């Protein structure tokens, strides 16, 4: 039979916001206990009182406070680069698509200040690129099946510490900022020490402002 503490923790960990709030000890435990009471009883298969849930929440809150570190993967403003005039293309995967991607890279190799990213999935591939190579992309993939084309996009690229890969919740610390502000992110692409966030151009100023404030905290 599952214990009350385990049941409470299973419920808490389903919500990143709640987990973080408990780690910061800014949650009214009595109110939370009443809210999740029926869920806990369903898991432990017996009647329990709010006091037992509150006690479990206190233990969890204490553990989370020591375990969860405030993750800062934004080094500084100098590590942030904003690009505009970005377009996203999604094509159906074919036997010829990858060869055409290789040909495109060779074709634009001499051009400077080009943003280009390829993500290959099981059934489709997405190319995110600077708008100034649109003609080259259309020419290279003219016989391929284009399923989605998103224009008027902008990107924010952020330098990452090398230990980001070993920090649970590192990307969450960025993504939650946009979720709380109601800013939609179209795509997120990354290399080992850099992440690029793609937004609609009309959202880019708000997104940059949110990130700027986060680096100052």
Steps between C-alpha positions, in 0.01 A plus 500: 500500500631845407579734789342842547834671437553309176146573387538871571834514321356326192232770483741787561756395239233506226507880519837675445349825627384336822834326549683828466258682729550234768877523465473878551260438792241747370200264504221500756531137608158484663326619183704266285425206730127562467528529123683169448325312784278286276790418265713380788219285639450343157866402494532366856157332490392619844359800685757749625493844660649824373759497777670193354517665158637824647772304681593329174506833316732648763746213458484528122544878513809463716654239270427705189652812652830319544481310171383759247752766419411818319628429153660793320591406145486856371859613533451867422350730242810482281421132451161573344460554126176605330433420135203604290371395157494128582288247310409142589439233237380146566532234230391137479800269533606335174803312374619813321441761771827454691707523181328827417576632849868421443489677163336804661773523764769492231312762300475753783835421660660824384223721636548672835258569783283204406280326757426141399376204701375159391298266720420158357213303646358160413257623233596862441789745515497864601734767372523830686695756304570864434254657261778614268556145375134434423564479126776244551274288723207514260729404213668216691173342614273590209405136440450415870171517689478812716242452778557811712659838441515753783622850419557814707698318768786623717747321724686557825820300538641456850842379610482208742744389772661166414348338808145567376479141381538382862245742650146360523246772425746729323278555196190513717645804675485681164177359361297578812577871454313504171216281626436734793494801265279329242768519229480224239826344390491345153814285524804433717823374345832444671863403474717400796563856624232702322122502482296691243140587577271575205206739538254682284659835424220688676593316823876545483519830691301358792705180500827692503374723781408196710844346451672828575319533832586138586873565457480789746340300781 
